[in-house]
Amino acid sequence: MLNSSKQKLISLFQLFTKLPKLHRQLILGLCLVCVLLVLAPVSYQSGSTDIALPALADPEYVAAAEQTVVQPNIPDYEWIVEDGDTLGELFSLFNLSYTMSKILEADKNILSLDVINKGDKYRFWLRGNDDSFDGKDIVLTRMEQVLGIEHQVVFQRNGDGFEYQETILPGIWKQRSINGVIKSGSSFYQSAVAQGLPANDVSVINRLLKSKLDFSRHTAAGDKFQVVLSSQYIGDIKTGNTKVEGVRFFNRKKVYSAFSFKDNYFDSAGDGLERAFSRYPVNARYRVSSRFNPRRKHPITGLIRPHNGTDFATPKGTSIYAPGDGVVKRVVRHKYAGLYVEIQHSYKYRTRYLHLSKSLVRKGQRVKRGQKIALSGNTGASTGAHLHYEFHVNQKPINAMGNKVPVVIGVDRKSMLAYKKRVTELIKLMESETLTKVNLNADNSG
């Protein structure tokens, strides 16, 4: 018996020695803990002792409290756009091409999916095959389009379709001055960009002062410029959005200026620098077949399908005219909006023209008020030939027929004191970092 026990101990020891070093250390540690537990003294106190029991919560209260816990809303898939990517390729990856057509149907009213830019972020919430609408293994319930830290569009499934919600955060705007001098062999554009002024804002200055100064012909080396630029921030993060608050350009013995006030631009005397808009993008008074209605519902599905513009019953081929000066930002074919053109008139104003038969302009082209830009048609999801016309103010559609069309004549008398105060503040900021000792008070904007 003793020999048998001894033999077993030897066998166990041999097995122990064959174990990896880490395993042997763990076993020895556990043995040591067991020995310490056996030898540790146990404290015992006679007599009764009141034990404080924890208070029991109301089961209904506990259930309600558990329901209020917000679970993190984590997407099932996130996609950051790279060069060459298309939205169609992504939807095909999940076999959701039919779902994409339903999202594009909702997108007709916002047109945020036409331009896919590098760095844009898309988030997808998916679930399994329990919906006859898609008929696939994957069902899209929600898609978020992150166009910037301040701009997001959400497409949310509702029954057999999608509805959208757009969020644009105002953020805060921080000012800084940019001063420079045109060097020999350079231009205003090159010099301003070299000083950190975004190219888009250089174009804005060109547009504001073009009636008083031809930058391509009348500027020369030694000319000076001062700009107050505002940049948008969400918290401490720059969004990339900027706007010119004021500019002064010193050309020979004259000073040309533009200052923003109540979302429009004026010279130092308070005269308007932007041309007024035409109310209608057509020459004749065509019947309005559908009015602006941001809460319109689809008659069959009941889904919210905003009508963000005004429909004119124009025959196919009717000439369409730009209501104001601007730059063509989009010429796009959309499954539901058809061929459409978008014009950016300023930081504040933007117009769109849908269901066109032909575009007469191209992306990036400058247009003037009254210039023919397109021909009306019946493209996309349209029941008949017409023009769908949208007018946007600060990125939001408004009723162009029911609101005052922008008419910039000059600062009114009641606002003149406030305007002069703003001009003084902007000039003070410009001069805080001036590079020269020119007489900056000799402002001649005429």
Secondary structure, DSSP 4 states (H G I P E B T S, - for coil): -HHHHHHHHHHHHHHHHHS-HHHHHHHHHHHHHHHHHHHS------S-----PPPPPPHHHHHHHHHTPPPP---SEEEE--TT--HHHHHHHTT-HHHHHHHHHHHTTT--SS---TT-EEEEEEE-S--TTT-SS-EEEEEEEEEETTEEEEEEEETTEEEEEEEE---EEEEEEEEEEPPTT--HHHHHHHTT--HHHHHHHHHHHTTT--TTTS--TT-EEEEEEEEEEETTEEEEEEEEEEEEEEETTEEEEEEEETTEEE-TTSBB-SPPPPS-SSSS---EEE--BTT-B-TTT--B--B-SEEE-PPTT-EEE-SS-EEEEEEEEETTTEEEEEEE-SSSEEEEEEEEEEE---TT-EE-TT-EEEEEB--SS-SSSBEEEEEEETTEEE-TTTSPPP---B--HHHHHHHHHHHHHHHHHHHTT-SS---TT-----
